[in-house]
C-alpha cells in the first residue's frame, strides 16, 4: 500500500475498492494531490480583500475587485490573476488541467 494512504481509513478503503463507484468527495487534500492528478488545478473567484493579509504589498486594487486564484489539488494557491480566461490559459501553458470551482 502506498505510504500516502496509510493514515486515512476512508482513503485506504477507496483506493482498495478501486475508483469505480467510489465517492471521491471525502478524500483528504493530501491523498487527492497524490493519486495521479498532480496536473489538475482549480480556479476560483476571490475578492481582493480576501487576499489583503497575504498580498497587500503585492496588489494595489480596490477591495471589492474580483480576481481569479489558481490552486493545486491540495489547496495551495499557485497564482492570482485579474481575468478568468487568463487564469485558464496560464494553467494550460504550464501543462496543467484547469477546472472551475464554484
DSSP file (Angstrom, degrees, kcal/mol; ACC not computed):
  #  RESIDUE AA STRUCTURE BP1 BP2  ACC     N-H-->O    O-->H-N    N-H-->O    O-->H-N    TCO  KAPPA ALPHA  PHI   PSI    X-CA   Y-CA   Z-CA
    1    1 A X              0   0    0      0, 0.0     5,-0.1     0, 0.0     2,-0.1   0.000 360.0 360.0 360.0 137.9    0.0    0.0    0.0
    2    2 A X    >   -     0   0    0      1,-0.1     3,-1.9     3,-0.1     4,-0.3  -0.370 360.0-127.9 -61.4 136.0    1.3    3.5   -0.9
    3    3 A X  G >  S+     0   0    0      1,-0.3     3,-0.9     2,-0.2     4,-0.3   0.740 104.3  68.8 -61.8 -23.2    2.5    5.3    2.2
    4    4 A X  G 3  S+     0   0    0      1,-0.2    -1,-0.3     2,-0.1     3,-0.2   0.699 103.1  44.4 -68.4 -17.2    0.3    8.3    1.4
    5    5 A X  G X  S+     0   0    0     -3,-1.9     3,-0.8     1,-0.1     7,-0.3   0.441  85.2  92.8-107.0  -0.7   -2.8    6.3    2.2
    6    6 A X  T <  S+     0   0    0     -3,-0.9    -1,-0.1    -4,-0.3    -2,-0.1   0.786  85.7  47.6 -67.9 -29.2   -1.8    4.5    5.4
    7    7 A X  T 3  S+     0   0    0     -4,-0.3     2,-0.6    -3,-0.2    -1,-0.2   0.513  99.6  67.8 -95.0  -4.3   -3.2    7.1    7.9
    8    8 A X    <>  -     0   0    0     -3,-0.8     4,-2.6     1,-0.2     5,-0.2  -0.915  58.8-165.9-122.6 106.2   -6.6    7.6    6.5
    9    9 A X  H  > S+     0   0    0     -2,-0.6     4,-2.5     1,-0.2     5,-0.2   0.889  91.1  48.9 -59.5 -41.8   -9.0    4.7    6.7
   10   10 A X  H  > S+     0   0    0      2,-0.2     4,-2.5     1,-0.2    -1,-0.2   0.943 112.4  47.7 -63.9 -46.1  -11.5    6.1    4.3
   11   11 A X  H  > S+     0   0    0      1,-0.2     4,-2.4     2,-0.2    -2,-0.2   0.906 112.1  50.5 -60.8 -41.3   -8.9    7.0    1.7
   12   12 A X  H  X S+     0   0    0     -4,-2.6     4,-2.8    -7,-0.3    -1,-0.2   0.911 110.4  49.3 -63.0 -42.8   -7.4    3.5    2.1
   13   13 A X  H  X S+     0   0    0     -4,-2.5     4,-2.1    -5,-0.2    -1,-0.2   0.897 110.7  50.0 -64.5 -40.0  -10.8    1.9    1.6
   14   14 A X  H  X S+     0   0    0     -4,-2.5     4,-0.8     2,-0.2    -2,-0.2   0.928 113.7  45.1 -63.6 -45.1  -11.5    4.0   -1.5
   15   15 A X  H >< S+     0   0    0     -4,-2.4     3,-0.9     1,-0.2    -2,-0.2   0.927 113.6  49.6 -65.1 -44.6   -8.1    3.0   -3.0
   16   16 A X  H 3< S+     0   0    0     -4,-2.8    -1,-0.2     1,-0.3    -2,-0.2   0.850 110.1  51.1 -64.1 -34.5   -8.5   -0.7   -2.1
   17   17 A X  H 3< S-     0   0    0     -4,-2.1    -1,-0.3     1,-0.2    -2,-0.2   0.639 113.0-121.3 -77.8 -13.9  -12.0   -0.7   -3.7
   18   18 A X    <<  -     0   0    0     -3,-0.9    -1,-0.2    -4,-0.8     4,-0.2  -0.240  29.1 -79.7  89.9 172.2  -10.8    0.8   -6.9
   19   19 A X  S >  S+     0   0    0      1,-0.1     3,-0.8     2,-0.1    -1,-0.1   0.735  93.5 107.9 -86.2 -22.5  -12.1    4.0   -8.5
   20   20 A X  T 3  S-     0   0    0      1,-0.3    -1,-0.1    -3,-0.1    -2,-0.1   0.708 101.3 -10.3 -18.0 -92.7  -15.4    2.6  -10.0
   21   21 A X  T 3  S+     0   0    0     -4,-0.2    -1,-0.3    -3,-0.1    -2,-0.1   0.179  95.4 139.7-106.0  15.5  -18.2    3.9   -7.9
   22   22 A X    <   -     0   0    0     -3,-0.8     2,-1.0    -4,-0.2     3,-0.0  -0.271  57.4-122.7 -63.6 145.4  -16.2    5.4   -5.0
   23   23 A X    >   -     0   0    0      1,-0.2     3,-0.9     2,-0.0    -1,-0.1  -0.788  29.3-177.2 -90.1 100.5  -17.2    8.7   -3.6
   24   24 A X  G >   +     0   0    0     -2,-1.0     3,-1.4     1,-0.2    -1,-0.2   0.500  63.0  88.4 -81.0  -4.0  -14.1   10.8   -4.1
   25   25 A X  G 3  S+     0   0    0      1,-0.3    -1,-0.2    -3,-0.0    -2,-0.0   0.699  85.4  55.6 -67.2 -16.9  -15.5   13.9   -2.4
   26   26 A X  G <  S+     0   0    0     -3,-0.9    -1,-0.3   -16,-0.1    -2,-0.1   0.355  77.8 118.7-100.3   6.1  -14.3   12.6    1.0
   27   27 A X  S <  S-     0   0    0     -3,-1.4     2,-0.1     1,-0.1    -3,-0.0  -0.429  70.3-111.6 -68.5 145.1  -10.7   12.2    0.1
   28   28 A X     >  -     0   0    0      1,-0.1     4,-2.6    -2,-0.1     5,-0.2  -0.385  26.4-113.0 -70.0 157.9   -8.2   14.3    2.1
   29   29 A X  H  > S+     0   0    0      1,-0.2     4,-2.2     2,-0.2     5,-0.1   0.888 117.4  52.5 -60.2 -39.2   -6.5   17.0    0.2
   30   30 A X  H  > S+     0   0    0      2,-0.2     4,-0.9     1,-0.2    -1,-0.2   0.921 110.9  45.7 -64.1 -44.3   -3.1   15.3    0.6
   31   31 A X  H >4 S+     0   0    0      1,-0.2     3,-0.9     2,-0.2     4,-0.5   0.936 111.8  51.7 -64.6 -45.7   -4.5   12.0   -0.8
   32   32 A X  H >< S+     0   0    0     -4,-2.6     3,-1.0     1,-0.3     5,-0.5   0.901 108.8  51.3 -57.4 -41.9   -6.2   13.7   -3.7
   33   33 A X  H 3< S+     0   0    0     -4,-2.2    -1,-0.3     1,-0.2     3,-0.2   0.710 113.7  45.8 -68.8 -19.5   -3.0   15.5   -4.6
   34   34 A X  T << S+     0   0    0     -3,-0.9    -1,-0.2    -4,-0.9    -2,-0.2   0.331  88.8  84.4-107.3   7.1   -1.1   12.2   -4.6
   35   35 A X  S <  S-     0   0    0     -3,-1.0    -1,-0.2    -4,-0.5    -2,-0.1   0.055 117.1 -74.0-102.7  27.5   -3.4    9.9   -6.6
   36   36 A X  S    S+     0   0    0     -3,-0.2     3,-0.2     0, 0.0    -2,-0.1   0.632 109.6  98.5  98.0  13.6   -2.3   10.7  -10.1
   37   37 A X    >   +     0   0    0     -5,-0.5     3,-1.7     1,-0.1    36,-0.2  -0.137  32.2 129.3-121.5  39.3   -3.9   14.1  -10.5
   38   38 A X  T 3  S+     0   0    0      1,-0.3    35,-0.2    34,-0.1    -1,-0.1   0.693  73.2  57.4 -68.4 -14.7   -0.9   16.4   -9.8
   39   39 A X  T 3  S+     0   0    0     -3,-0.2    58,-3.8    57,-0.1     2,-0.5   0.442  84.7  98.7 -94.4   1.2   -1.6   18.3  -13.1
   40   40 A X  E <   +a   97   0A   0     -3,-1.7    33,-0.7    56,-0.2     2,-0.3  -0.764  49.1 175.4 -89.5 130.2   -5.2   19.2  -12.1
   41   41 A X  E     -aB  98  72A   0     56,-1.9    58,-1.8    -2,-0.5     2,-0.4  -0.930  19.4-139.7-126.7 154.4   -5.6   22.7  -10.8
   42   42 A X  E     -aB  99  71A   0     29,-2.5    29,-3.1    -2,-0.3     2,-0.5  -0.909   7.6-151.9-117.1 149.8   -8.8   24.5   -9.8
   43   43 A X  E     +aB 100  70A   0     56,-2.7    58,-2.1    -2,-0.4     2,-0.3  -0.963  19.7 172.3-120.3 129.6   -9.6   28.1  -10.5
   44   44 A X  E     - B   0  69A   0     25,-2.1    25,-2.8    -2,-0.5     2,-0.2  -0.974  34.3-105.3-138.3 152.9  -11.9   30.1   -8.2
   45   45 A X  E     + B   0  68A   0     56,-0.4     2,-0.3    -2,-0.3    23,-0.2  -0.509  38.4 177.1 -71.9 140.8  -13.0   33.7   -7.8
   46   46 A X  E     - B   0  67A   0     21,-2.4    21,-3.7    -2,-0.2     2,-0.3  -0.987  26.3-125.6-139.1 149.2  -11.6   35.6   -4.9
   47   47 A X  E >>  - B   0  66A   0     -2,-0.3     3,-1.7    19,-0.2     4,-0.7  -0.713  26.0-118.9 -91.6 149.1  -12.1   39.2   -3.9
   48   48 A X  H >> S+     0   0    0     17,-2.3     3,-1.1    -2,-0.3     4,-0.5   0.834 113.0  61.3 -56.0 -34.8   -9.0   41.3   -3.4
   49   49 A X  H 34 S+     0   0    0     14,-2.1     3,-0.4     1,-0.3     4,-0.3   0.754  95.6  61.7 -68.2 -21.2  -10.0   41.9    0.3
   50   50 A X  H <4 S+     0   0    0     -3,-1.7    -1,-0.3    13,-0.2    -2,-0.2   0.757 110.3  40.9 -69.8 -24.2   -9.7   38.1    0.9
   51   51 A X  H XX S+     0   0    0     -3,-1.1     4,-3.4    -4,-0.7     3,-1.0   0.447  85.4 102.3-101.6  -2.9   -6.1   38.3   -0.1
   52   52 A X  H 3X S+     0   0    0     -4,-0.5     4,-1.5    -3,-0.4     5,-0.1   0.861  78.5  51.9 -54.4 -43.7   -5.2   41.5    1.7
   53   53 A X  H 34 S+     0   0    0     -4,-0.3    -1,-0.3     1,-0.2    -2,-0.1   0.809 122.1  31.5 -67.2 -27.2   -3.4   39.9    4.7
   54   54 A X  H <4 S+     0   0    0     -3,-1.0    -2,-0.2    -4,-0.1    -1,-0.2   0.816 133.7  23.9 -96.7 -36.1   -1.2   37.9    2.4
   55   55 A X  H >X S+     0   0    0     -4,-3.4     3,-2.0    -7,-0.2     4,-1.7   0.203  76.7 121.8-119.7  15.8   -0.7   40.0   -0.7
   56   56 A X  T 3< S+     0   0    0     -4,-1.5     3,-0.1    -5,-0.3    -1,-0.1   0.846  81.8  45.2 -52.1 -40.3   -1.3   43.6    0.5
   57   57 A X  T 34 S+     0   0    0      1,-0.2    -1,-0.3    -3,-0.2    -2,-0.1   0.625 114.4  50.3 -80.1 -11.2    2.1   44.8   -0.6
   58   58 A X  T <4 S+     0   0    0     -3,-2.0     2,-0.4     1,-0.1    -2,-0.2   0.662 108.2  48.4-102.2 -19.1    1.9   43.0   -4.0
   59   59 A X     <  -     0   0    0     -4,-1.7     2,-0.3    -3,-0.1    -1,-0.1  -0.957  53.1-170.4-125.5 144.4   -1.5   44.1   -5.3
   60   60 A X        +     0   0    0     -2,-0.4     2,-0.3    -3,-0.1    -4,-0.1  -0.665  43.2 118.6-132.4  76.6   -3.0   47.6   -5.5
   61   61 A X  S    S-     0   0    0     -2,-0.3    -2,-0.1     4,-0.1     4,-0.0  -0.925  70.9 -80.6-135.2 159.2   -6.6   47.2   -6.4
   62   62 A X    >   -     0   0    0     -2,-0.3     3,-1.9     1,-0.1   -14,-0.3  -0.266  44.4-114.3 -59.0 149.5   -9.9   48.1   -4.7
   63   63 A X  T 3  S+     0   0    0      1,-0.3   -14,-2.1   -15,-0.2   -13,-0.2   0.763 113.7  54.5 -59.0 -29.0  -11.0   45.6   -2.0
   64   64 A X  T 3  S+     0   0    0    -16,-0.2    -1,-0.3   -17,-0.1     2,-0.2   0.334  78.1 126.0 -91.3   9.8  -14.1   44.6   -4.0
   65   65 A X    <   -     0   0    0     -3,-1.9   -17,-2.3     1,-0.1     2,-0.5  -0.475  60.1-130.2 -67.8 132.7  -12.1   43.7   -7.1
   66   66 A X  E     +B   47   0A   0    -19,-0.2     2,-0.2    -2,-0.2   -19,-0.2  -0.756  32.9 175.9 -87.3 126.6  -12.8   40.1   -8.4
   67   67 A X  E     -B   46   0A   0    -21,-3.7   -21,-2.4    -2,-0.5     2,-0.5  -0.715  26.9-122.8-120.6 173.3   -9.6   38.2   -9.0
   68   68 A X  E     -BC  45  81A   0     13,-3.2    13,-2.9    -2,-0.2     2,-0.4  -0.970  20.4-158.7-127.2 117.3   -9.0   34.5  -10.1
   69   69 A X  E     -BC  44  80A   0    -25,-2.8   -25,-2.1    -2,-0.5     2,-0.5  -0.781   6.7-148.2 -98.4 136.2   -6.9   32.2   -7.9
   70   70 A X  E     -BC  43  79A   0      9,-2.7     8,-3.6    -2,-0.4     9,-1.4  -0.913  22.0-172.5-102.8 124.6   -5.2   29.1   -9.3
   71   71 A X  E     -BC  42  77A   0    -29,-3.1   -29,-2.5    -2,-0.5     6,-0.2  -0.927  22.0-125.4-121.9 142.1   -4.9   26.3   -6.7
   72   72 A X  E >   -B   41   0A   0      4,-2.8     3,-2.4    -2,-0.4   -31,-0.2  -0.319  43.8 -96.1 -70.4 166.1   -3.2   23.0   -6.8
   73   73 A X  T 3  S+     0   0    0    -33,-0.7   -40,-0.1     1,-0.3   -41,-0.1   0.787 126.4  57.5 -57.4 -28.5   -5.3   19.9   -5.9
   74   74 A X  T 3  S-     0   0    0    -41,-0.1    -1,-0.3   -42,-0.1   -45,-0.1   0.403 123.6-102.9 -85.3   4.2   -4.1   20.1   -2.3
   75   75 A X  S <  S+     0   0    0     -3,-2.4     2,-0.2     1,-0.3    -2,-0.1   0.290  71.5 145.9  96.8  -9.8   -5.4   23.7   -2.0
   76   76 A X        -     0   0    0     -5,-0.1    -4,-2.8     1,-0.1     2,-0.4  -0.447  50.9-126.5 -64.3 124.3   -2.0   25.5   -2.3
   77   77 A X  E     +C   71   0A   0     -2,-0.2    -6,-0.3    -6,-0.2     3,-0.1  -0.610  31.1 177.0 -75.3 126.8   -2.6   28.8   -4.1
   78   78 A X  E     -     0   0A   0     -8,-3.6     2,-0.3    -2,-0.4    -7,-0.2   0.740  59.5  -7.3-101.6 -30.4   -0.2   29.0   -7.1
   79   79 A X  E     -C   70   0A   0     -9,-1.4    -9,-2.7     2,-0.0     2,-0.4  -0.988  49.4-144.2-161.9 159.4   -1.2   32.3   -8.7
   80   80 A X  E     +C   69   0A   0     -2,-0.3     2,-0.3   -11,-0.2   -11,-0.2  -0.992  25.2 177.3-132.9 126.3   -3.7   35.1   -8.7
   81   81 A X  E     -C   68   0A   0    -13,-2.9   -13,-3.2    -2,-0.4    -2,-0.0  -0.832  34.7-130.4-126.5 164.3   -4.8   36.8  -11.9
   82   82 A X  S    S+     0   0    0     -2,-0.3     2,-0.4   -15,-0.2   -16,-0.1   0.409  89.6  52.1 -95.0   3.1   -7.2   39.5  -12.8
   83   83 A X     >  -     0   0    0    -15,-0.2     4,-2.0     1,-0.1     5,-0.1  -0.996  67.1-143.9-144.7 133.3   -9.0   37.6  -15.6
   84   84 A X  H  > S+     0   0    0     -2,-0.4     4,-2.2     1,-0.2     5,-0.2   0.919 103.5  50.2 -62.2 -46.2  -10.6   34.2  -15.7
   85   85 A X  H  > S+     0   0    0      1,-0.2     4,-2.6     2,-0.2    -1,-0.2   0.882 110.5  50.7 -61.7 -38.5   -9.6   33.4  -19.3
   86   86 A X  H  > S+     0   0    0      2,-0.2     4,-2.8     1,-0.2    -1,-0.2   0.881 107.5  53.5 -66.8 -38.1   -6.0   34.3  -18.5
   87   87 A X  H  X S+     0   0    0     -4,-2.0     4,-2.0     2,-0.2    -2,-0.2   0.927 112.6  43.9 -62.1 -44.8   -6.0   32.1  -15.4
   88   88 A X  H  X S+     0   0    0     -4,-2.2     4,-2.3     2,-0.2    10,-0.2   0.924 115.4  47.9 -65.8 -44.6   -7.1   29.1  -17.6
   89   89 A X  H  X S+     0   0    0     -4,-2.6     4,-2.1     1,-0.2    -2,-0.2   0.901 111.0  51.4 -64.6 -40.5   -4.7   29.9  -20.4
   90   90 A X  H  X S+     0   0    0     -4,-2.8     4,-1.0     2,-0.2    -1,-0.2   0.903 109.3  49.7 -63.1 -41.8   -1.8   30.3  -17.9
   91   91 A X  H ><>S+     0   0    0     -4,-2.0     5,-2.3     1,-0.2     3,-0.7   0.931 111.7  48.5 -62.2 -45.2   -2.5   27.0  -16.3
   92   92 A X  H ><5S+     0   0    0     -4,-2.3     3,-2.1     1,-0.2    -1,-0.2   0.847 102.2  63.2 -64.7 -33.5   -2.6   25.3  -19.7
   93   93 A X  H 3<5S+     0   0    0     -4,-2.1    -1,-0.2     1,-0.3    -2,-0.2   0.829 105.0  47.2 -59.3 -31.6    0.6   26.9  -20.7
   94   94 A X  T <<5S-     0   0    0     -4,-1.0    -1,-0.3    -3,-0.7    -2,-0.2   0.119 124.5-105.5 -97.0  20.4    2.3   25.0  -17.9
   95   95 A X  T < 5S+     0   0    0     -3,-2.1     2,-0.3     1,-0.2    -3,-0.2   0.822  75.7 140.4  60.0  35.3    0.6   21.8  -19.0
   96   96 A X      < -     0   0    0     -5,-2.3     2,-0.8    -6,-0.1    -1,-0.2  -0.755  53.5-128.3-102.4 154.6   -1.9   21.9  -16.1
   97   97 A X  E     -a   40   0A   0    -58,-3.8   -56,-1.9    -2,-0.3     2,-0.2  -0.865  27.4-155.2-106.6 100.5   -5.5   20.9  -16.4
   98   98 A X  E     -a   41   0A   0     -2,-0.8     2,-0.3   -10,-0.2   -56,-0.2  -0.501  14.0-179.4 -80.5 143.2   -7.7   23.7  -15.0
   99   99 A X  E     -a   42   0A   0    -58,-1.8   -56,-2.7    -2,-0.2     2,-0.2  -0.959  28.1-111.4-133.0 153.9  -11.2   23.2  -13.7
  100  100 A X  E     -a   43   0A   0     -2,-0.3     2,-0.5   -58,-0.2   -56,-0.2  -0.582  21.2-159.0 -84.4 147.1  -13.6   25.7  -12.2
  101  101 A X              0   0    0    -58,-2.1   -56,-0.4    -2,-0.2   -59,-0.0  -0.996 360.0 360.0-123.9 126.1  -14.6   25.7   -8.6
  102  102 A X              0   0    0     -2,-0.5    -1,-0.1   -58,-0.1   -58,-0.1   0.414 360.0 360.0-103.8 360.0  -17.8   27.4   -7.7
